[in-house]
Amino acid sequence: MNDDETDQIDRNRRHFLTVATAVTGLAGVGLVAVPFLSSLKPSARAQALGAPVEVSIGSMQPGEMVRVLWRGRLVFVLRRSEEMLARLADSEAELRDPDSEVVEQQPVYAANATRSVRPEFLIVEGSCTHLGCAPIEDFEVRPAEGWQGGFFCPCHGSKFDLAGRVYQGVPAPTNLRIPPHRFVRDDLVLIGQDTGAA
């Protein structure tokens, strides 16, 4: 073997070793980068505590209510019927804050008679403003009792109408809170976020 052939073989080996080292180094960087970048992603627990929640509302019937958890809080999504909406005005004289004047109770876009963006859908936190108990739905109208339907807290007797507004003479001081939300599509609502892309 002459010197030229030996030099060619050495160059080929060096080239192979250079390429192999570069590929191995890049693979190593990739293996280190993936766990590092994954550690920057919020954990499932952190996402559950603060991430917005999508709720499919396309198949909900009037009078139907679903419950979801957002940031560890119970949220009611109620599709009100025309009859339910018509009854909202019937109880206004008995309410503590019928016009929802306590600003912190709802976003600006829900500061209206129905306390909602779309009147048929009430999206409200299911936590009594007295001591945080979970009110139960009681949509049956009982005129003899002066009850137009709404939410009742069995722990201490607080009552709320079909817009989550508190009645007078009960322990709860304010209306039920309206969480930030927005309608992404006609059949999908995002709870926990009211701006930006879904």
C-alpha positions, 0 to 999 in steps of 0.5 A: 500500500502506498502513501496515497492510498493510506492517506485516502483511507485515513481521510475516509476514517476521519470523515466517518468518525467526524460524521458519527461523532456529530450524529451521536452528539446531536442525538445526545443533545436531543435526548437531553433537550426533550426532558428539559423542554418537557419540564417547562410545560405545566403539570397536569395538576397545574393545568387543572388548577388554572387551565380553561375548560371547554364545555360542549353545549350543542346537545343541551336541551332547554332546562338541562344543566351540566356541572364542570370543574374549573380551578377546583371550583364547581361551575353550573352551565344551565340552558334556560328555556323561554319559560325560565327566562320569562320568570326572571322578572317575576322575582326581582322585587324579592332579590337583594341585588337584582341589577348585579351592582356588585362589580366583582360578581360578574364580568362586564359582558354578563352585567345584564338582566340575564347575567349572561352573554347569550340569554339562554345559557347561564354559566355560574359558579356553584358555590354559595357566597355565604360559606362556599357550600354547593347549592342544588338546582330546584327549577320547579315553580311553586307559586304557593311558596313564592318560588320561581325556580333557581338554586337553593343552598340546603346548608344554611337556606340561601336562595338564588334565582335562575340568574344566580341572583340572591334573595333578600333575607338569606345568609348569602350576601351576594349573587353567585359569581359568573366566571370568565367565559366565552363562546368559541362556537355555537356549540362550545363554550370556554370557561376560564378565558374570555379573550384570545384564541381557543 
